[in-house]
Amino acid sequence: MAVVLEEPLKELLLAINLGLSRDHRLAGWHILTILYHDSATGGVPITLGYLAQKYNSDYLDRDEKPLKDDVLKRILEVLSEQAKLIEVSPRKVRVQMKSGGYHTQQSYVYKITSSGIEYLSVMHKVIDADNTVAANITRINEYCHLVEKLATPDLNVVNTQLYNDFQNMVSAYNDVMKGMHKLDDDLSELANDLAFNHGGKAAEHLQAMLKEKAVPAFTQLLSQGPRLQALATSSSFSERVAHSQQGDDDLDTAHAVGDRAKMLLRFNKARDYVYRQLHRLAASFDPSASAIDNSLDTVYLLFQTILKAIRLLSQEYDHVQSQSVDIKALTGEIDQLMMHYQTINVPAPIPQHLPQDRFSDDAGDLLAASSIGPVIYVATNHTQAKLTAADNPVIADVVASQTNSQAGLEEFKRLVMQDETHGVVNHDLELKTIQARDELARLYGATGYNYYTSFALFGRPLKRVVALPSGEIKLHCIDESYQVTLPSGFEFWFEK
């Protein structure tokens, strides 16, 4: 981005060393401090001799030589001619002689300007910038209210209220933009972290910042763009604000004594200042490419950051969706398997086999394969044995389990089924098959659920299971010394 610097700013940057003195690097700053502090005391004119005496007595650093008059003159020239932070004017002053009396002589008197006062305050703001520049948007409402107030056609220029409102609007705009830039940096950092780490909490935080802060603030700022554009293109608004600066309650000395020349010069400077500020603010809302490149506070760069963050949120959502398991579909598949678990054939797992012919600390470390050494095989004679039917292993009788399962189904129907789809368990039962007892105990667990696809009995899906207030129900199987106790009875229905 190429930002065009204005001429006053260029001159200030050229004089940023405040004196260009090799041996007295802080002399310019200390002289501004003396002028700012001692100008309010009055009584003693601040001349070259006064500045040299004050500096050498109060502001010398360790191992720093006293400031000479010729060095001080060069520093004052930089402060006055290049930086425009002080003013120099010839004036008659009273000087005390060694005898104690006074005489009048012509001398140059130095005074700090408004730019110098602002420079001192700005430097302190730079030091405290970590605390003063925060990503908050609390002054946006104040800024919008002042823009609406200044955009009204009837503005009073009798007093300084219009000028003060304009100054407050510029101040609120600067604070808002500092918060916007801070928010822009925070969003960029958080979006970068999200792009690499796919953090769920980071995504939630980023989404909250976008919804609660960034997007509403951007929308509210953007709505004031047309009003600022109208004020910047107005042919009379800058002059009206400059007139308001010299209203009835103005305390400037030139206004008090009626110095028309100084008042005119002050009016022109104020008008140019208002013109520059309005065009700077209006350029922040100009969507053209040249305005975006030349504006430090364009809101469209923040808009690009918001779009990037929204795009990353969409990518994060797609990533989470691609890595997630459809629980509903998985539950349905498991329920289908549970309904037919008796007919599923699960093959025996293949045993893992790793070559153990060579010694290695970590057999799974493939990077160490080159250092293990070659495998040496010894040829051995192998006799193939002839197998007969007598060598076959004994196969377990699976008919017995099928017979027991069928017997359990028959007993289940005989004891609890009222008809083909309806069954009731409301009293103690004495059973002969373990399958029937286990199915009844498992079926009672369905009373705590609203879906029953996982509780299919003998391959039949359930429709409904309801607990009965019949007290405890005991299930006992013959040839067993223990019994199963259910908290209550239950009633169930199968799907037709």
Residue, then its C-alpha position, 0 to 999 in steps of 0.5 A: m500500500a502506497v500512502v501519500l504523505e502531506e508536506p507538514l508531515k514530511e517536514l516533521l519526519l525530517a526533524i524527528n531527531l528534534g535538533l540533529s545534535r550528536d552529543h545532545r540527543l534529547a536536547g530538543w525534547h527537554i527544550l520543548t518540556i521547558l517551554y511547555h512548563d515555564s511558559a505557564t509561569g510567566g514573568v520571565p521571558i524565555t530567551l536563549g540565555y534562559l533556555a541554556q541556563k535552565y537546560n544546563s542546571d536541570y536536564l543534563d544527563r550523566d556524562e553530558k557536557p553543558l550545552k553551548d549557545d551555538v549548539l542550542k541555536r542550531i537545535l532551536e532552528v530545527l525545532s522552529e523552521q523544520a518541525k514548526l514546534i516552537e515560535v521565535s519572535p523579537r521582543k523587548v525584554r527587561v534584563q537584570m544587570k550585575s549591579g541589580g538594576y534592570h535595562t531593556q533590550q531587544s531579544y528573541v523570545y521562544k514560545i511553544t506552538s500548538s503543534g509542540i504541545e500536541y507532540l508532547s502529549v502524543m509521545h506519551k500516548v505512544i509510550d502507553a499505546d499498549n494500554t490505550v489502543a484496545a480492540n473495543i468499539t465503545r465509541i462507535n455510537e458516539y461517532c455515528h451520533l456526531v456524524e449525524k449531528l454535523a450532517t444536519p443543514d442548520l448548524n450554529v456558528v455563533n459559538t465554538q460548539l460546532y468546532n468542538d463537535f467536529q473535534n470530538m467526531v475526529s477523536a472518536y473516529n481515531d479511537v474507533m479505527k485504532g480498535m478496528h485495526k487491533l481487531d483486524d490483527d486479532l482476527s488475522e492471528l486467530a484465523n491463522d491459528l485456525a487454519f493450521n490447528h483446526g481448533g474447535k474452541a478457536a472456531e467458536h471464539l472467531q465466530a463469536m467475534l465476527k457475529e458480536k463485534a466485527v460484522p455489526a461494527f463494520t456495518q455501523l461504520l459503513s452506514q456513515g460513509p455517505r454522510l462523510q462523503a457529503l461533508a467532504t464535498s460540501s463547499s461551505f462546511s469547512e468554512r463554517v467549522a472554521h468560523s465556529q472556532q472563533g465564536d463568542d466563547d473563543l479565548d484566543t488572544a487574537h480574537a480578544v484584541g481584534d487582530r484581524a491578520k492573525m484571525l484570518l491566518r487562524f481561520n485559513k489554517a482551521r479551514d484547511y485542517v477541517y478539509r484535510q480531516l474530512h477527506r481523510l475520513a471520507a477516503s476510508f469509506d471510498p471503495s475505489a482501488s486508489a482510495i484503498d491504496n492511499s488510505l491508512d484506515t480504509v474499512y475495506l481492508l478490514f472487510q477483507t479480513i472478515l471475509k477471510a475469517i468467514r471463509l476459514l470458518s466454512q473450511e473448518y466446518d467442512h473439515v469437521q463434517s468430513q472427520s465426523v461419524d454419522i451417529k444416527a446411521l451408525t446406530g441404525e446399522i448396529d441395531q440391524l446387526m443386533m436383530h440378526y446377531q445369531t446368524i452372523n458368522v465372525p471369522a477367527p482373527i488372523p494371528q499377527h506374525l513378525p519375523q524373529d530371525r534377527f535381533s532388534d531393539d524395536a522390531g517395528d522401527l523400519l528405519a533400522a532395517s539397513s543396520i540389522g544385517p542380512v538374513i541367512y537361511v539354512a536349507t533343511n529337509h522337510t518330509q511331507a506327512k500324509l493325512t487321513a480322515a482320522d487326523n481331522p479334528v473333532i468338530a463340536d456338535v452345533v445342533a445342540s445349541q440350535t436345539n436349545s435355542q429352539a427350546g428357549l423360544e418354545e418356552f418363551k412363547r408358552l410362559v409369557m406370550q398372550d398371542e402372536t404379538h403380545g406378551v406379559v410378565n407379571h409373576d415369578l417364573e420357573l424356567k427350564t432353558i437358559q435362553a428364555r431366562d436371558e432373553l426375559a432379563r434383557l427384555y426388561g432393560a427396554t423399559g427405560y428406552n423409547y426405541y427398541t430396535s436393539f432389543a429384538l427377541f429371537g429375530r423379531p423387532l419390538k414395537r413397545v415395552v411398558a413396565l408394570p407396577s407388580g413389584e419384584i419378579k423372580l426368574h429361576c432356571i432349573d439346576e441353578s442355585y441363584q435367580v434373577t430378580l427384576p424390579s417390576g413386571f413388564e408388558f411388550w408387543f412385537e411388530k406385526 
